[in-house]
Structures are given as structure tokens and as C-alpha cells.
């Protein structure tokens, strides 16, 4: 009876882990079943691999088509119950090695392509953050320019006051680099700024515009940012609007519990929104036993939490948007509160 794995085992060719560690299959002694499993493995590689025929020849000296041809030939001989020669078993050993090599290189290529794709995604997100910041700035510039009291003001005074407002009231991780930011915003808005040292009149105009913006848009700038960010995800970079995944839902549940604590209510006048969001993110990461979220998810989570937290705690609609640091004792108390609420919040 030629359909026996014992003939293969007698040549001491080790069964490759890719093909089978199936004890039941090995003990069945069916070479045909074994070849069937090999054919399935090859079809899986064909479905999942990112390797091209050029990659295969360049790295392995053999293509999947050639491997499939060899395998089909051996399978046909076995199924016809023809007498197998020792060379057939050696050919089978070669096929196992070639399949393993294909699988190894396929996984390696997919891994590196995955890293490249992730890097591209993060780069797109950075571009979107910058573009969102500029779009919010442009929106505020158009509002200020439409006011009769300010439409004759120097462009630098208006643009720089907008930049100052956003740096003060947006989360620091959502703002763009401060270096030449005003010039960059002006270029995007489409206004020219005079060079040189700023006059006292320009500085005074900036203070006037900033006071107006702070009074009317300190809270709205976050909502504007979120709105532009979401539309940018879909329309500008071709990234689907991020859905509120399970981890975010866990964060929302923890925030809901946190703001109801008496200890939090007594401490909240000292807790700015950016500090609270940072603490919640760290608590969420700890909940999922990771050191930190990747840059892509972190930006999305910050953006979402900034917009969502005021619906749980109205204090953050009108107050305490500016950044400030908690004292060490207060920070420790907040850490403890955040940790406790996450422990009491179930996974979704």
C-alpha cells in the first residue's frame, strides 16, 4: 500500500510546522490526506500573501505556480496509487521547505507593509491635525474680520490673537508647532503680514481681539475643531470617520462615574480639561494593560473626549479651559479617583 506516511517518515523528513502538527493526521498514515493539507496551505498563502511572482523569484528562486505544479503532480501520482520512488518523497520534502519559505517571506513582507501603512496613516493624521488647526483659525478670522470694530485692525494682530487663543484653550497635543505658526496661518487664510518688530498699536490690537475671542469662543473653538476634524477624516484624507470604539465607550462610562464623585466636585476648580483628558487616557490605557495608545488613536481619543466631557460635566462648557498644573497632592488624588472608577467600569 503506497498511500502511507510511514514511507515518508522512514526517510526521516521532519513534518513542517506550517503543514501539520496534527497528531490525528500523522497517525492516520494517509499520504493523500497529508498532500491535501499541503494544497490547502498553499491556497491559504495564495489568498493572503502580498508577494508577487517577481518577489518569489528574486528571494526564493521559485514561484507559487511552480510549487503548485509540483504538488499537483505528486498528488495525482498518489491518488492514482502509483508506486512512489524515493525521489518523490525527496520532492515532497523540497515542497515542504518551499512552502515554508513562501509563508515566511509572505509574512515578513506583510509585516513591513503593515508598518509602512501605519506610518502613512500617522502621517496623514499629522497633516489632518495641521489642516484642522488652520481651518479653525480661518473660521475665527472670518468672524473677527466681519466685525466692524475690528475690520480695520492689522492682520498680524488678528491672526496672532487667534493662534494664542487656540494654544490656550485646545489640548496641547492638538496644536501645531509654535515656530512660524502665525505666518503659516496667515498664508493659509490668504493675508499678508508685515515683517519686522511689532508696534505698540499692533500689540494693543492683539489684546483687544484676544479678549473678544476669549469671551465668545473659548469653548466653541473645541467644538469647531471637532467638527472640522471629523469632516477632514472623511473628505480630505480619505480616512473613515472614527467610530466610537469599545475603549472610548469604557472611557465615557468612567467619566460619568468620576464627575459624580463628591471628591471630584470639590477638586474640579483646579482641574483643567486637558489635565482631565490626559488622566482619563492614562486610566484607559491601564484598564487595557498597555503603556500608551499609538499616536493615531491618541489624537482621536483626545479630540473625542474634549468634545464629550462637557456633556457629562457642564463646568467644562464655560470654565477652566486654560491649561494649568495640579499640585502633586491634588494630582495624586485625581489619579486615585480615575483608577477607582475604571476598576468599577466594565469592559464593553
Sine and cosine of phi, psi and omega as CSV:
sin_phi,cos_phi,sin_psi,cos_psi,sin_omega,cos_omega
0.00,0.00,0.87,-0.49,-0.13,-0.99
-1.00,0.00,-0.25,0.97,-0.05,-1.00
-0.99,0.11,0.89,0.46,-0.06,-1.00
-0.75,-0.66,0.75,-0.66,0.08,-1.00
-0.94,0.33,-0.33,0.95,-0.02,-1.00
-0.87,0.49,-0.51,0.86,0.05,-1.00
-0.91,0.42,-0.61,0.79,0.05,-1.00
-0.94,0.35,-0.70,0.71,-0.03,-1.00
-0.91,0.41,-0.49,0.87,-0.01,-1.00
-0.90,0.44,-0.44,0.90,0.04,-1.00
-1.00,0.09,0.00,1.00,0.07,-1.00
0.87,0.50,0.65,0.76,0.11,-0.99
-1.00,-0.05,0.88,-0.48,-0.07,-1.00
-0.94,0.34,0.73,-0.68,0.06,-1.00
-0.92,0.39,0.82,-0.57,-0.07,-1.00
-0.95,0.32,0.61,-0.79,-0.02,-1.00
-0.89,0.45,-0.50,0.87,0.04,-1.00
-0.88,0.47,-0.64,0.77,-0.11,-0.99
-0.98,0.18,-0.77,0.64,-0.05,-1.00
-0.19,-0.98,0.72,-0.70,0.28,-0.96
-0.87,-0.50,0.37,0.93,-0.08,-1.00
-0.98,0.19,0.97,-0.25,-0.06,-1.00
-0.87,0.49,-0.64,0.77,-0.03,-1.00
-0.89,0.45,-0.63,0.77,0.01,-1.00
-0.92,0.40,-0.69,0.72,-0.02,-1.00
-0.89,0.46,-0.70,0.71,-0.06,-1.00
-0.95,0.32,-0.35,0.94,0.02,-1.00
-0.92,0.39,-0.42,0.91,0.02,-1.00
0.96,0.28,0.21,0.98,-0.06,-1.00
-1.00,-0.05,0.95,-0.32,0.06,-1.00
-0.92,0.38,-0.56,0.83,0.00,-1.00
-0.90,0.44,-0.69,0.73,0.04,-1.00
-0.90,0.44,-0.60,0.80,0.02,-1.00
-0.90,0.43,-0.70,0.72,0.02,-1.00
-0.91,0.41,-0.59,0.81,0.07,-1.00
-0.85,0.53,-0.67,0.74,0.00,-1.00
-0.92,0.40,-0.61,0.79,0.05,-1.00
-0.89,0.46,-0.67,0.74,0.01,-1.00
-0.89,0.45,-0.63,0.78,0.04,-1.00
-0.90,0.44,-0.66,0.75,0.02,-1.00
-0.88,0.48,-0.65,0.76,0.00,-1.00
-0.91,0.40,-0.66,0.75,0.00,-1.00
-0.91,0.41,-0.56,0.83,0.05,-1.00
-0.90,0.43,-0.69,0.72,0.05,-1.00
-0.88,0.47,-0.67,0.75,-0.01,-1.00
-0.89,0.45,-0.59,0.81,-0.02,-1.00
-0.96,0.27,-0.59,0.81,-0.18,-0.98
-0.98,-0.21,-0.33,0.94,-0.16,-0.99
-0.97,0.25,0.48,-0.88,0.10,-0.99
-0.98,-0.21,0.08,1.00,-0.01,-1.00
-0.94,0.33,0.65,-0.76,0.13,-0.99
-0.99,-0.16,0.20,-0.98,0.04,-1.00
-0.86,0.51,-0.60,0.80,0.04,-1.00
-0.89,0.46,-0.70,0.72,0.03,-1.00
-0.85,0.53,-0.68,0.73,-0.05,-1.00
-0.90,0.44,-0.73,0.69,-0.01,-1.00
-0.92,0.39,-0.65,0.76,-0.05,-1.00
-0.92,0.40,-0.65,0.76,-0.10,-1.00
-1.00,-0.09,-0.52,0.86,-0.14,-0.99
-0.89,-0.46,-0.38,0.93,-0.06,-1.00
0.98,0.19,0.17,0.99,0.01,-1.00
-0.49,-0.87,0.55,-0.84,0.01,-1.00
-0.97,-0.24,0.29,-0.96,0.06,-1.00
-0.88,0.48,-0.55,0.83,0.00,-1.00
-0.88,0.48,-0.67,0.74,0.02,-1.00
-0.93,0.38,-0.65,0.76,0.03,-1.00
-0.89,0.46,-0.68,0.73,-0.01,-1.00
-0.90,0.43,-0.63,0.78,0.01,-1.00
-0.89,0.45,-0.71,0.71,0.03,-1.00
-0.88,0.47,-0.69,0.73,-0.05,-1.00
-0.91,0.41,-0.68,0.74,0.01,-1.00
-0.89,0.46,-0.64,0.77,0.00,-1.00
-0.90,0.44,-0.71,0.71,0.00,-1.00
-0.92,0.39,-0.63,0.77,0.01,-1.00
-0.89,0.45,-0.68,0.74,0.00,-1.00
-0.88,0.48,-0.72,0.69,0.00,-1.00
-0.87,0.50,-0.66,0.75,-0.02,-1.00
-0.93,0.36,-0.70,0.72,-0.03,-1.00
-0.91,0.40,-0.47,0.88,0.04,-1.00
-0.99,0.10,0.01,1.00,0.04,-1.00
0.88,0.48,0.51,0.86,0.06,-1.00
-0.96,0.28,0.44,-0.90,0.02,-1.00
-0.93,0.36,0.80,-0.60,-0.04,-1.00
-1.00,-0.03,0.70,-0.72,0.04,-1.00
-1.00,0.02,0.35,-0.94,0.06,-1.00
-0.81,0.59,-0.54,0.84,-0.01,-1.00
-0.90,0.43,-0.47,0.88,0.03,-1.00
-0.91,0.40,-0.64,0.77,0.02,-1.00
-0.94,0.33,-0.58,0.81,0.07,-1.00
-0.91,0.42,-0.62,0.79,0.05,-1.00
-0.88,0.47,-0.61,0.79,0.03,-1.00
-0.90,0.44,-0.66,0.75,0.05,-1.00
-0.87,0.49,-0.65,0.76,0.05,-1.00
-0.89,0.45,-0.68,0.74,0.01,-1.00
-0.87,0.50,-0.67,0.74,0.02,-1.00
-0.87,0.49,-0.71,0.71,0.02,-1.00
-0.89,0.45,-0.66,0.75,-0.01,-1.00
-0.93,0.37,-0.63,0.78,0.06,-1.00
-0.90,0.45,-0.68,0.73,0.04,-1.00
-0.88,0.48,-0.66,0.75,0.01,-1.00
-0.90,0.43,-0.69,0.73,0.05,-1.00
-0.85,0.53,-0.71,0.70,-0.03,-1.00
-0.90,0.44,-0.67,0.75,-0.02,-1.00
-0.89,0.45,-0.76,0.66,-0.01,-1.00
-0.93,0.38,-0.57,0.82,0.04,-1.00
-0.89,0.47,-0.73,0.68,0.00,-1.00
-0.90,0.44,-0.64,0.77,0.00,-1.00
-0.89,0.46,-0.70,0.71,-0.02,-1.00
-0.91,0.41,-0.68,0.73,0.01,-1.00
-0.89,0.46,-0.61,0.79,0.02,-1.00
-0.89,0.45,-0.75,0.66,-0.03,-1.00
-0.93,0.37,-0.59,0.81,0.07,-1.00
-0.91,0.40,-0.57,0.82,0.05,-1.00
-0.89,0.45,-0.67,0.74,0.05,-1.00
-0.89,0.45,-0.69,0.73,0.00,-1.00
-0.89,0.45,-0.66,0.75,0.00,-1.00
-0.91,0.42,-0.66,0.75,0.01,-1.00
-0.91,0.42,-0.65,0.76,0.03,-1.00
-0.89,0.45,-0.64,0.77,0.02,-1.00
-0.90,0.43,-0.63,0.77,0.00,-1.00
-0.91,0.42,-0.68,0.73,0.02,-1.00
-0.91,0.41,-0.63,0.77,0.03,-1.00
-0.89,0.46,-0.66,0.76,0.04,-1.00
-0.89,0.45,-0.62,0.79,0.00,-1.00
-0.91,0.42,-0.66,0.75,0.04,-1.00
-0.87,0.49,-0.68,0.73,0.04,-1.00
-0.88,0.48,-0.65,0.76,-0.01,-1.00
-0.92,0.39,-0.64,0.77,0.04,-1.00
-0.87,0.50,-0.71,0.70,0.02,-1.00
-0.90,0.44,-0.71,0.71,-0.02,-1.00
-0.91,0.42,-0.63,0.77,0.01,-1.00
-0.89,0.46,-0.69,0.72,0.02,-1.00
-0.86,0.51,-0.68,0.74,0.00,-1.00
-0.93,0.36,-0.60,0.80,0.00,-1.00
-0.93,0.38,-0.64,0.77,0.07,-1.00
-0.89,0.45,-0.68,0.73,0.02,-1.00
-0.87,0.49,-0.69,0.72,0.01,-1.00
-0.89,0.45,-0.66,0.75,0.02,-1.00
-0.87,0.50,-0.73,0.69,-0.01,-1.00
-0.92,0.39,-0.58,0.81,0.02,-1.00
-0.89,0.45,-0.68,0.74,-0.01,-1.00
-0.91,0.42,-0.59,0.81,0.02,-1.00
-0.91,0.41,-0.73,0.68,-0.02,-1.00
-0.91,0.42,-0.68,0.73,-0.04,-1.00
-0.90,0.44,-0.47,0.88,-0.02,-1.00
-0.97,0.23,-0.24,0.97,0.02,-1.00
-0.98,0.18,0.82,-0.58,-0.04,-1.00
-0.86,0.52,-0.55,0.84,-0.05,-1.00
-0.93,0.38,-0.37,0.93,-0.10,-0.99
-0.88,-0.48,-0.07,1.00,-0.14,-0.99
-0.94,0.34,-0.19,0.98,0.08,-1.00
-0.98,-0.20,0.06,1.00,-0.02,-1.00
-0.94,0.34,0.42,-0.91,0.05,-1.00
-0.89,0.46,0.66,-0.75,-0.05,-1.00
-0.87,0.50,-0.63,0.78,0.00,-1.00
-0.87,0.48,-0.67,0.75,-0.02,-1.00
-0.87,0.49,-0.64,0.77,-0.02,-1.00
-0.96,0.30,-0.77,0.64,-0.06,-1.00
-0.90,0.44,-0.70,0.71,-0.04,-1.00
-0.92,0.38,-0.54,0.84,0.03,-1.00
-0.93,0.36,-0.57,0.82,0.06,-1.00
-0.92,0.40,-0.71,0.70,0.03,-1.00
-0.86,0.51,-0.67,0.75,0.01,-1.00
-0.89,0.45,-0.69,0.73,0.01,-1.00
-0.87,0.49,-0.74,0.67,-0.05,-1.00
-0.91,0.42,-0.61,0.79,0.03,-1.00
-0.92,0.39,-0.48,0.88,-0.04,-1.00
-0.99,0.10,-0.53,0.85,-0.16,-0.99
-0.91,-0.42,-0.22,0.98,0.14,-0.99
-1.00,0.00,0.37,-0.93,0.10,-1.00
-0.87,0.49,0.69,-0.72,-0.04,-1.00
-0.81,0.59,-0.48,0.88,-0.04,-1.00
-0.98,0.22,-0.12,0.99,0.00,-1.00
-0.98,-0.21,-0.12,0.99,-0.04,-1.00
-1.00,0.00,0.33,-0.94,0.00,-1.00
-1.00,0.00,0.17,-0.99,0.01,-1.00
-0.84,0.54,0.66,-0.76,-0.06,-1.00
-0.96,0.29,-0.40,0.92,-0.04,-1.00
-0.90,0.44,0.89,-0.46,0.01,-1.00
0.85,0.53,0.44,0.90,-0.03,-1.00
-0.89,0.45,-0.69,0.73,-0.04,-1.00
-0.88,0.48,-0.68,0.73,0.04,-1.00
-0.89,0.46,-0.66,0.75,-0.01,-1.00
-0.91,0.42,-0.67,0.74,0.02,-1.00
-0.91,0.41,-0.68,0.74,0.00,-1.00
-0.88,0.48,-0.66,0.75,0.02,-1.00
-0.89,0.46,-0.67,0.74,0.00,-1.00
-0.92,0.40,-0.67,0.74,-0.02,-1.00
-0.93,0.36,-0.53,0.85,0.03,-1.00
0.99,-0.16,0.53,0.85,0.05,-1.00
-0.85,-0.53,0.47,-0.88,0.02,-1.00
-0.99,-0.16,0.69,-0.73,0.03,-1.00
-0.96,-0.29,0.69,-0.72,0.08,-1.00
-0.94,0.33,0.60,-0.80,0.01,-1.00
-1.00,0.01,0.22,-0.98,0.04,-1.00
0.97,-0.25,0.03,-1.00,-0.02,-1.00
-0.92,0.40,0.63,-0.77,-0.04,-1.00
-0.98,0.18,0.67,-0.75,-0.04,-1.00
-0.98,0.17,0.24,-0.97,0.05,-1.00
-0.88,0.47,-0.58,0.81,0.01,-1.00
-0.90,0.43,-0.67,0.74,0.03,-1.00
-0.89,0.45,-0.68,0.73,0.00,-1.00
-0.90,0.43,-0.62,0.78,0.02,-1.00
-0.92,0.38,-0.65,0.76,0.03,-1.00
-0.89,0.46,-0.63,0.78,0.03,-1.00
-0.88,0.47,-0.67,0.74,0.02,-1.00
-0.88,0.48,-0.66,0.75,-0.01,-1.00
-0.90,0.44,-0.74,0.68,-0.02,-1.00
-0.91,0.41,-0.66,0.75,0.00,-1.00
-0.88,0.48,-0.67,0.74,0.02,-1.00
-0.87,0.50,-0.65,0.76,0.04,-1.00
-0.91,0.43,-0.74,0.68,-0.01,-1.00
-0.89,0.45,-0.69,0.73,-0.02,-1.00
-0.89,0.45,-0.61,0.80,-0.02,-1.00
-0.93,0.36,-0.62,0.79,-0.15,-0.99
-0.96,-0.29,-0.35,0.94,-0.15,-0.99
-0.77,-0.64,0.17,0.99,-0.01,-1.00
-0.86,0.52,-0.61,0.79,0.03,-1.00
-1.00,0.03,-0.64,0.77,-0.08,-1.00
-0.91,0.41,-0.41,0.91,-0.04,-1.00
-0.90,0.45,-0.52,0.85,0.05,-1.00
-0.93,0.36,-0.67,0.74,0.02,-1.00
-0.91,0.42,-0.67,0.74,0.06,-1.00
-0.86,0.51,-0.71,0.70,-0.02,-1.00
-0.86,0.51,-0.75,0.66,-0.03,-1.00
-0.87,0.49,-0.67,0.75,-0.01,-1.00
-0.89,0.46,-0.74,0.67,0.01,-1.00
-0.92,0.39,-0.59,0.81,-0.01,-1.00
-0.90,0.44,-0.72,0.69,0.00,-1.00
-0.90,0.44,-0.70,0.72,0.01,-1.00
-0.92,0.38,-0.57,0.83,0.03,-1.00
-0.91,0.41,-0.63,0.78,0.03,-1.00
-0.83,0.55,-0.66,0.75,-0.08,-1.00
-1.00,0.07,-0.70,0.71,-0.19,-0.98
-1.00,-0.08,-0.52,0.85,-0.15,-0.99
-1.00,-0.06,-0.73,0.68,-0.09,-1.00
-0.96,-0.28,0.01,1.00,0.02,-1.00
0.95,0.30,0.28,0.96,0.05,-1.00
-1.00,-0.07,0.72,-0.69,0.02,-1.00
-0.90,0.44,0.53,-0.85,0.04,-1.00
-0.86,0.51,0.81,-0.59,-0.05,-1.00
-0.88,0.48,0.78,-0.62,0.08,-1.00
-0.99,0.16,0.44,-0.90,0.00,-1.00
-0.98,0.22,1.00,-0.07,-0.11,-0.99
-0.95,0.32,0.04,-1.00,-0.10,-0.99
-0.87,0.49,-0.59,0.81,-0.02,-1.00
-0.91,0.42,-0.63,0.78,0.05,-1.00
-0.91,0.42,-0.62,0.79,0.01,-1.00
-0.90,0.43,-0.59,0.81,0.08,-1.00
-0.90,0.43,-0.67,0.74,0.02,-1.00
-0.88,0.47,-0.69,0.73,0.02,-1.00
-0.88,0.47,-0.66,0.75,0.02,-1.00
-0.88,0.47,-0.64,0.76,0.01,-1.00
-0.93,0.37,-0.65,0.76,0.03,-1.00
-0.88,0.48,-0.68,0.73,0.01,-1.00
-0.85,0.53,-0.66,0.75,0.03,-1.00
-0.95,0.32,-0.64,0.77,-0.08,-1.00
-0.88,0.48,-0.73,0.68,-0.11,-0.99
-0.94,0.33,-0.23,0.97,0.02,-1.00
-1.00,0.04,-0.15,0.99,0.00,-1.00
-0.96,0.28,0.69,-0.72,0.03,-1.00
-0.88,0.47,-0.62,0.79,0.00,-1.00
-0.88,0.47,-0.62,0.78,0.03,-1.00
-0.93,0.36,-0.68,0.73,-0.03,-1.00
-0.87,0.50,-0.59,0.81,0.01,-1.00
-0.97,0.25,-0.42,0.91,-0.06,-1.00
-1.00,-0.09,-0.32,0.95,-0.18,-0.98
-0.86,0.51,-0.48,0.88,0.06,-1.00
-0.86,0.51,-0.32,0.95,0.00,-1.00
-0.98,-0.20,-0.01,1.00,-0.08,-1.00
-0.95,-0.31,0.94,-0.34,0.05,-1.00
-0.98,0.18,0.32,-0.95,-0.11,-0.99
-0.89,0.46,-0.64,0.77,-0.02,-1.00
-0.91,0.41,-0.59,0.81,0.05,-1.00
-0.91,0.40,-0.69,0.73,0.00,-1.00
-0.89,0.46,-0.71,0.71,0.01,-1.00
-0.88,0.48,-0.67,0.75,0.01,-1.00
-0.88,0.47,-0.69,0.73,0.01,-1.00
-0.91,0.41,-0.66,0.75,0.00,-1.00
-0.90,0.43,-0.67,0.74,0.02,-1.00
-0.89,0.47,-0.67,0.75,0.03,-1.00
-0.91,0.42,-0.64,0.77,0.05,-1.00
-0.90,0.43,-0.61,0.79,0.02,-1.00
-0.92,0.39,-0.68,0.74,0.03,-1.00
-0.88,0.48,-0.67,0.74,0.02,-1.00
-0.90,0.43,-0.62,0.79,0.03,-1.00
-0.85,0.53,-0.63,0.78,-0.03,-1.00
-1.00,-0.09,0.17,0.98,0.10,-1.00
0.84,0.55,0.71,0.70,0.13,-0.99
-0.80,-0.59,0.41,-0.91,-0.05,-1.00
-0.96,0.29,-0.60,0.80,0.00,-1.00
-0.20,-0.98,0.32,-0.95,0.07,-1.00
-0.99,0.11,0.43,-0.90,0.07,-1.00
-0.93,0.37,0.29,-0.96,-0.10,-0.99
-0.84,0.54,-0.58,0.82,-0.03,-1.00
-0.91,0.41,-0.81,0.59,-0.02,-1.00
-0.92,0.39,-0.59,0.81,-0.01,-1.00
-0.87,0.50,-0.70,0.72,0.00,-1.00
-0.89,0.45,-0.69,0.72,0.02,-1.00
-0.89,0.45,-0.70,0.72,-0.03,-1.00
-0.91,0.42,-0.67,0.74,0.04,-1.00
-0.87,0.50,-0.75,0.67,-0.02,-1.00
-0.86,0.51,-0.72,0.70,-0.03,-1.00
-0.92,0.39,-0.70,0.72,-0.02,-1.00
-0.92,0.40,-0.62,0.78,0.04,-1.00
-0.85,0.52,-0.64,0.77,-0.02,-1.00
-0.98,0.17,-0.48,0.88,-0.14,-0.99
-1.00,0.01,-0.60,0.80,-0.11,-0.99
-0.83,0.56,-0.66,0.75,0.02,-1.00
-0.85,0.52,-0.38,0.92,0.05,-1.00
-0.96,0.26,-0.38,0.93,0.10,-1.00
-1.00,0.02,-0.58,0.82,-0.04,-1.00
-0.74,-0.68,0.99,-0.12,-0.07,-1.00
-0.84,0.54,-0.33,0.94,0.03,-1.00
-0.78,0.63,-0.56,0.83,-0.08,-1.00
-0.99,0.11,-0.01,1.00,0.14,-0.99
-0.96,0.28,-0.66,0.75,-0.14,-0.99
-0.91,-0.42,-0.34,0.94,-0.15,-0.99
-0.81,-0.59,0.34,-0.94,0.26,-0.97
0.85,0.53,0.66,0.75,0.05,-1.00
-1.00,0.04,-0.46,0.89,-0.03,-1.00
-0.92,0.39,0.48,-0.88,-0.04,-1.00
-0.98,0.21,0.67,-0.74,0.14,-0.99
-0.39,-0.92,0.37,-0.93,-0.05,-1.00
-0.99,-0.14,0.64,-0.77,0.12,-0.99
-0.97,0.23,0.49,-0.87,0.16,-0.99
-0.92,0.39,0.37,-0.93,-0.10,-0.99
-0.83,0.56,-0.68,0.73,-0.03,-1.00
-0.91,0.41,-0.70,0.72,0.00,-1.00
-0.91,0.42,-0.64,0.77,0.02,-1.00
-0.89,0.46,-0.66,0.75,0.02,-1.00
-0.89,0.45,-0.66,0.75,0.03,-1.00
-0.89,0.45,-0.67,0.74,0.01,-1.00
-0.91,0.41,-0.66,0.75,0.05,-1.00
-0.84,0.54,-0.70,0.72,-0.01,-1.00
-0.90,0.43,-0.67,0.74,0.02,-1.00
-0.89,0.45,-0.71,0.70,-0.01,-1.00
-0.88,0.47,-0.70,0.72,0.01,-1.00
-0.86,0.50,-0.69,0.73,-0.02,-1.00
-0.91,0.40,-0.67,0.75,-0.03,-1.00
-0.94,0.35,-0.54,0.84,0.06,-1.00
-0.93,0.36,-0.57,0.82,0.06,-1.00
-0.89,0.46,-0.54,0.84,-0.04,-1.00
-1.00,-0.02,0.01,1.00,0.01,-1.00
-0.97,-0.23,0.85,-0.53,-0.05,-1.00
-0.96,0.27,0.47,-0.88,0.15,-0.99
-0.91,0.42,0.58,-0.81,-0.01,-1.00
-0.99,0.11,0.00,0.00,0.00,0.00
